[in-house]
Amino acid sequence: MADYTPAIKKILLQNNCHFERQGGGDHEIWYSPMTNRRFPVDSKIKSRHTANGILKQAGLPKQF
């Protein structure tokens, strides 16, 4: 099963999003200047739907 986390973090960083802090459990809180929102990123993203949902929260198009 795929782990989308490294690819998601790379895409977020390339689009000026940044890590803000550690969240609850194994989540990180990231910030997107495009949407002016904070959103959680799990350390083990196994679903492409979840991966695309994170990109949507960051204001980015689907990539998976």
N, C-alpha and C positions, 0 to 999 in steps of 0.2 A: 504494500500500500504506500502511496506517495506521501511525502511530507512537503507541503507547500510553503512552510514558514520561511526558509532561506530566500526563496524567490520573492515572496511577498515583501520581506524586509528590504531586499535589494530594490524592488520597484518603488517602495515608499521613499527610500533614501534618494533615489534618482529624481524624485518629484518633490523634493524639498520638505517632505514630512520628516518628523524627528521623534525619537524616543523621549518621553518625558519622565516616566518613573515606573517602578515595578508595581504591578497591580496585585489583586488578590490571587492566591494560588500560583499557578504557572503562567499568568497573563502579564503582559506589559501594556502600559498606556502610551499611545502614540498621539501626536498632534498633526493635523493637516491645515496648513495655511490657506489652502484653496476653499475649504468648507468652514474653517474656523471652528473645528470640532475635535474633541478628544475621543478616541475609540480604543477598545481592547484588541490586542493581538495575542492569540494563544501560542504557546511554545511548540505545539504539535498540531498543525492544521492538516487534517487528513482528507477533508472534503473540498472539492473544487467549488462547491456552492458557498461554503464558508469563506474560502479565499476570495471569491468574487464579491461577496458581501463586504468584506473588509476594504477592498478596493473602492467599492461604491461609497462607503462611509468616508473615504479619503477624497472623494470627488474624482476618481479615476475610472476609466472604462474597464469592462470585463477583459480578462486575459487568459482565463482557464476554462 
